[in-house]
Amino acid sequence: MSASSRVIVIGGSLAGLIAGNLLHRRGWDVHVFERATGELEGRGAGITILPGLVEGFQAAGVQETEESFGILLPERIALNRAGEIVAHRDFAQVMTSWARLYESLKAVFPADRYHSGMTLDRIEQNADRVSARFSNGEQFDAQLLIGADGLRSTVRAQLLPDLKWHYPGYIAWRCLADENALLPATRAQLFGRYTVCVAPGEQGIGYPVPGPGHSVAPGERQYNVVWYHPYAEADLVPLMTDDSGRYHANGIPPALVRRQVREEMVSMAQQALAPQFGEAIRQARLIFFQPIVDLESPHMAFGRVAVIGDAAFVARPHVAMGVPKAAADALALVESIERGKDDLLSGLAQFEAERMRISTNIVNRGKYLGAYMGAQLKPEAERRRAEELRIPEQVMMETAAPIEYR
């Protein structure tokens, strides 16, 4: 295949589809390669719409507005462990789901340019082109290769083999419950609000998201809970081991999480969190978890290769910036290439200079917001100090809140 005006995108999730759509709409010969077969699924993950997300999607050809993407929540509350409201503030935001965003991007990208079941083996490049070689023996040449293949990026692993992410000592349990599975009083309190649970040694986030078929009709929605809980790194191995004894180093699928692990988590939630959250977790039809990590790449451009989204920087989910950051990376990359005109490497250098600084600030913000949870496995004096500094209203208003990153 000729490399003339071609872009290879490795990773067919949100970051890859945003980049692919942006470049396709500007006349590039774009091909997206995804290692998974079939349709991707975001395991029911909820998404907070922050500034930059909708603009990025619209530029990528998705004809949606913030309101049409999901559920508008006009206010926020904070609950203590007893389930009492300890803080309240008017604060409007829209909540949506990963699946809603993915399907909107996939629908506007040419199907014949999206290649599933393609595992990248290695990248080769010279002054004139970059080549992607896949495990099935196929090779594709291009002017530019974009690594948008997430936290466990094969592209980044080849370019920065010694770079490791940092695990700060806690995980996020993610649970999704059908609206009608909850008691009427619980639905009445939770479904019109973004809710934060501030309990000793714990933190929970909860909000409604679209239900099956992306329905936002009352009774057809789902409730998304994110529960941050301390876990020593050594204790992650049993969590990520299935009933057959297989250890899933790259993340265990929800269906393979052992029943004992799920039952222990549900039982623990009843004691550790507000009763409203305990109920939502007990009634959840989908339960999975993710270890929280920080990742900061020293570069985002490597010759004719660029990395974007979580392939480059991973910020803790407290900031809710995963998708907006990926969209902003893709937009900045395309704009920098166009400003560089015929000098692709100059454009990539401009992209790196702009996004490295901003991405570092986002990661640092995530570390700040997660400092309380990061203190839970540290000596008692540090835990006590973290508890003294935690103010429920401040946690409520800073979590997943818009902020200007410079």
C-alpha positions in Angstrom: 0.0 0.0 0.0 1.3 3.4 -0.9 2.3 5.8 1.9 1.1 9.0 0.1 -1.1 11.1 2.3 -1.9 8.0 4.5 -2.3 8.0 8.2 -2.3 4.8 10.3 -4.2 5.0 13.6 -3.4 2.2 16.1 -6.4 1.8 18.5 -10.0 1.9 17.5 -11.6 3.2 20.7 -12.6 6.9 21.4 -9.2 8.5 20.9 -8.4 6.6 17.7 -11.9 7.3 16.2 -11.7 11.0 17.0 -8.3 11.3 15.4 -9.4 9.1 12.4 -12.6 11.1 11.8 -10.8 14.5 12.1 -8.2 13.5 9.5 -10.6 11.7 7.2 -12.7 14.8 7.0 -9.7 16.8 6.1 -8.9 14.6 3.1 -6.3 12.2 4.5 -6.3 8.5 3.6 -6.9 7.2 7.1 -7.0 3.6 8.3 -7.8 2.7 11.9 -6.5 -0.7 13.3 -8.0 -2.2 16.4 -6.6 -5.4 18.1 -10.0 -6.6 19.4 -12.4 -8.4 17.1 -16.0 -7.2 16.8 -17.5 -4.2 18.5 -15.7 -2.7 21.5 -17.5 -2.1 24.8 -16.7 0.3 27.6 -17.9 -2.1 30.3 -20.7 0.3 31.1 -18.4 3.2 32.1 -20.1 6.5 32.8 -18.7 9.7 31.4 -18.9 13.3 32.6 -19.2 15.7 29.8 -16.6 18.5 30.4 -15.6 21.4 28.1 -13.8 20.3 25.0 -15.5 17.0 24.6 -18.5 18.1 22.5 -16.4 20.4 20.4 -14.0 17.6 19.6 -16.9 15.3 18.7 -18.6 17.9 16.5 -15.3 18.6 14.7 -15.1 14.8 14.1 -18.4 14.9 12.4 -20.7 13.8 15.2 -23.9 16.0 15.0 -24.7 16.0 18.7 -25.0 18.7 21.4 -24.1 18.4 25.1 -27.8 18.0 26.0 -28.5 15.3 23.4 -25.6 13.2 24.6 -27.1 12.2 27.9 -28.7 13.3 31.2 -28.6 16.8 32.6 -28.1 16.9 36.3 -28.7 20.4 37.8 -27.1 20.0 41.2 -24.6 18.1 43.3 -24.8 16.7 46.8 -22.4 15.0 49.2 -23.4 12.2 51.5 -21.6 11.0 54.6 -21.4 7.3 55.5 -24.8 7.5 57.3 -26.4 8.7 54.0 -27.1 12.2 55.3 -26.7 15.2 52.9 -23.7 17.2 54.3 -23.3 19.5 51.3 -25.4 20.8 48.4 -24.8 23.1 45.5 -26.5 24.0 42.2 -24.1 22.8 39.5 -25.3 21.7 36.1 -23.6 18.9 34.1 -24.5 16.3 31.6 -23.7 12.6 32.1 -23.4 10.0 29.4 -22.0 6.6 28.8 -18.9 5.3 27.0 -21.1 3.3 24.6 -23.1 6.4 23.6 -19.9 8.2 22.6 -18.2 5.2 20.9 -21.2 4.4 18.8 -21.6 8.1 17.7 -18.0 8.1 16.5 -18.1 4.7 14.9 -21.2 5.6 12.9 -19.5 8.5 11.1 -16.2 6.7 10.3 -16.0 4.7 7.0 -16.5 1.1 7.8 -14.1 -0.1 5.2 -11.3 1.9 6.9 -11.8 0.3 10.3 -9.8 -2.9 10.6 -10.6 -5.2 13.6 -8.5 -8.1 14.9 -5.2 -6.4 13.9 -2.5 -6.7 16.5 0.5 -4.4 16.0 3.8 -6.3 16.0 6.2 -3.5 15.5 6.8 0.0 13.9 9.6 0.8 11.5 10.3 4.3 10.1 12.8 6.3 8.1 12.9 9.9 6.8 10.2 9.3 4.3 7.6 7.0 5.8 6.5 4.9 8.8 5.5 1.3 8.5 3.2 -0.8 10.8 3.8 -4.5 10.8 1.0 -6.7 12.2 1.1 -10.1 13.8 -0.8 -11.6 10.8 2.1 -10.6 8.5 0.5 -7.6 6.9 2.4 -4.3 6.5 1.0 -0.8 6.0 3.0 2.2 5.1 2.1 5.8 5.8 3.3 9.3 6.3 2.1 9.4 9.9 1.3 6.8 12.5 -0.9 7.8 15.6 -0.7 5.6 18.7 -4.2 5.8 20.3 -4.1 2.4 21.9 -4.7 3.3 25.5 -3.0 2.6 28.8 -1.3 -0.6 27.6 -0.2 0.9 24.3 1.8 -1.3 22.1 3.0 1.8 20.3 4.3 3.5 23.4 5.9 0.2 24.7 8.0 0.1 21.5 9.1 3.7 21.7 9.5 4.0 25.5 10.1 0.4 26.7 11.3 1.5 30.1 8.4 3.8 30.9 6.2 2.4 33.8 3.1 3.7 35.3 2.7 4.5 39.0 0.1 2.7 41.2 -0.8 5.0 44.1 -2.5 2.4 46.3 -6.2 2.2 45.4 -8.6 0.9 42.9 -12.0 2.0 41.5 -14.8 -0.4 41.7 -17.3 0.4 38.9 -20.9 -0.8 39.3 -24.0 -0.3 37.1 -27.5 -0.8 38.3 -30.8 -0.6 36.5 -32.9 2.4 37.7 -36.0 0.2 38.6 -33.8 -2.1 40.7 -33.5 0.7 43.3 -36.0 1.6 45.9 -38.3 4.6 45.0 -36.8 6.7 47.8 -33.3 6.0 46.6 -34.2 6.8 43.0 -35.8 10.0 44.0 -32.7 11.2 45.9 -30.0 10.1 43.4 -31.4 10.3 39.9 -31.5 14.1 39.6 -28.1 14.8 41.1 -24.4 14.1 40.9 -23.6 12.6 44.2 -20.3 12.2 46.1 -20.0 9.9 49.1 -17.4 11.1 51.6 -16.8 8.3 54.1 -13.8 7.6 56.3 -11.0 6.1 54.2 -13.3 5.9 51.2 -14.8 7.9 48.4 -17.7 7.2 46.1 -19.1 8.9 43.0 -22.6 8.2 41.6 -24.7 9.5 38.8 -27.4 8.3 36.3 -26.4 7.4 32.7 -28.4 6.4 29.7 -29.8 2.9 29.8 -30.1 0.2 27.1 -30.6 1.7 23.7 -29.2 5.0 25.2 -32.6 5.7 26.6 -32.8 8.6 29.1 -36.5 8.1 29.9 -37.3 7.7 33.6 -37.4 4.1 34.5 -35.0 3.1 31.6 -31.8 4.7 32.9 -28.9 3.2 34.8 -27.1 4.3 37.9 -23.3 4.4 37.7 -21.2 4.1 40.8 -17.4 4.6 41.1 -16.0 3.5 44.5 -12.4 4.3 45.3 -11.0 1.8 47.8 -7.5 1.3 49.1 -5.7 -1.9 48.0 -2.0 -2.8 48.4 -0.4 -3.6 45.1 0.4 -7.2 46.1 -3.3 -7.8 46.9 -4.3 -7.0 43.3 -3.1 -10.4 42.1 -6.0 -12.4 43.7 -8.5 -9.8 42.4 -7.2 -10.3 38.9 -7.2 -14.1 39.0 -10.2 -16.0 37.7 -11.7 -19.2 39.0 -9.5 -21.3 36.7 -6.4 -19.7 38.4 -5.5 -17.6 35.4 -4.0 -14.2 36.2 -5.1 -11.4 33.9 -2.3 -8.9 34.1 -3.9 -6.5 31.6 -7.2 -6.4 33.4 -9.8 -9.1 34.2 -13.0 -9.0 32.2 -16.1 -8.4 34.4 -17.6 -11.8 33.7 -14.4 -13.5 35.0 -14.2 -11.7 38.4 -14.6 -14.4 40.9 -18.0 -14.7 42.7 -16.2 -14.6 46.1 -14.5 -11.3 45.1 -17.8 -9.7 44.1 -19.6 -10.9 47.2 -16.8 -9.6 49.5 -16.9 -6.2 47.7 -20.7 -5.9 47.9 -20.6 -6.8 51.6 -17.8 -4.3 52.3 -19.7 -1.6 50.5 -22.6 -2.0 52.9 -20.3 -1.1 55.8 -18.1 1.5 54.2 -20.4 3.7 52.1 -23.6 5.6 52.4 -26.7 3.2 52.3 -27.8 4.7 49.0 -24.5 3.7 47.4 -24.5 0.3 49.2 -28.0 -0.4 47.7 -26.8 0.6 44.2 -23.8 -1.7 44.4 -25.9 -4.5 45.9 -28.3 -4.3 43.0 -25.6 -3.8 40.3 -25.9 -6.0 37.2 -22.4 -5.1 36.1 -19.4 -5.0 38.4 -15.7 -4.5 37.5 -12.7 -2.6 38.7 -9.6 -0.8 37.5 -6.4 -0.1 39.4 -5.8 3.6 39.5 -2.5 4.7 37.9 -0.6 7.8 36.9 1.3 7.8 33.6 3.4 10.6 32.1 5.3 10.1 28.8 8.5 12.2 28.3 7.5 12.6 24.6 4.4 12.5 22.4 6.2 12.7 19.1 8.8 10.2 17.8 9.8 11.0 14.2 6.7 10.2 12.2 4.8 8.7 15.2 2.6 10.6 17.7 0.9 9.2 20.7 -2.4 10.6 22.1 -4.9 10.1 24.8 -4.1 7.4 27.4 -1.3 6.1 25.2 0.6 9.2 26.3 -0.7 10.4 29.6 -3.1 8.8 32.1 -4.8 11.0 34.7 -6.8 9.6 37.6 -10.5 9.5 36.9 -11.3 12.0 39.6 -10.6 14.7 37.0 -13.0 13.0 34.4 -10.6 14.2 31.7 -9.9 10.9 29.8 -12.2 11.6 26.8 -11.8 15.4 26.8 -8.1 15.1 26.9 -8.1 12.6 24.0 -10.3 14.9 22.0 -8.0 17.8 22.7 -4.9 15.8 21.8 -6.4 14.8 18.5 -7.6 18.3 17.6 -4.2 19.8 18.5 -2.4 17.1 16.5 -4.5 17.9 13.4 -4.2 21.6 13.7 -0.4 21.4 14.2 0.0 19.3 11.1 -2.0 21.7 9.1 0.0 24.7 10.4 3.2 22.8 9.5 1.9 22.4 6.0 4.5 20.3 4.1 6.8 20.0 7.2 5.2 17.1 9.1 8.0 16.8 11.7 7.7 20.5 12.5 4.0 20.1 13.0 4.5 17.2 15.3 7.0 19.1 17.4 4.5 21.9 17.8 1.9 19.4 18.9 4.2 17.9 21.5 5.2 21.2 22.9 1.5 22.2 23.4 0.1 19.0 24.7 2.9 17.9 27.0 2.5 20.9 29.2 -1.3 20.6 29.4 -1.3 16.8 29.9 1.2 17.1 32.7 -1.1 19.7 34.4 -4.1 17.3 34.1 -2.1 14.4 35.6 -1.0 16.6 38.5 -4.6 17.7 39.1 -5.6 14.0 39.3 -2.9 13.4 41.9 -4.1 16.3 43.9 -7.7 15.1 43.8 -6.7 11.6 44.7 -4.3 12.5 47.5 -6.7 11.5 50.2 -7.2 8.0 48.8 -3.4 7.7 48.1 -2.8 8.3 51.9 -4.9 5.4 53.1 -2.1 2.8 53.0 0.5 5.2 54.5 1.4 5.6 58.2 -1.4 6.5 60.6 -0.2 10.1 61.0 -0.5 10.7 57.2 -4.0 9.1 57.1 -5.1 11.3 60.1 -3.7 14.4 58.4 -5.5 13.6 55.2 -8.8 13.1 57.0 -8.4 16.5 58.8 -7.8 18.2 55.4 -10.8 16.7 53.7 -13.8 19.0 53.4 -16.9 17.3 51.9 -18.1 20.4 50.0 -14.7 20.9 48.5 -14.5 17.2 47.4 -18.0 17.5 45.9 -17.2 20.6 43.9 -13.7 19.7 42.7 -14.4 16.2 41.5 -15.0 16.0 37.7 -15.3 19.8 37.6 -14.4 22.0 34.7 -11.0 23.7 35.0 -8.8 25.6 32.6 -5.5 23.8 32.0 -2.6 26.0 30.9 
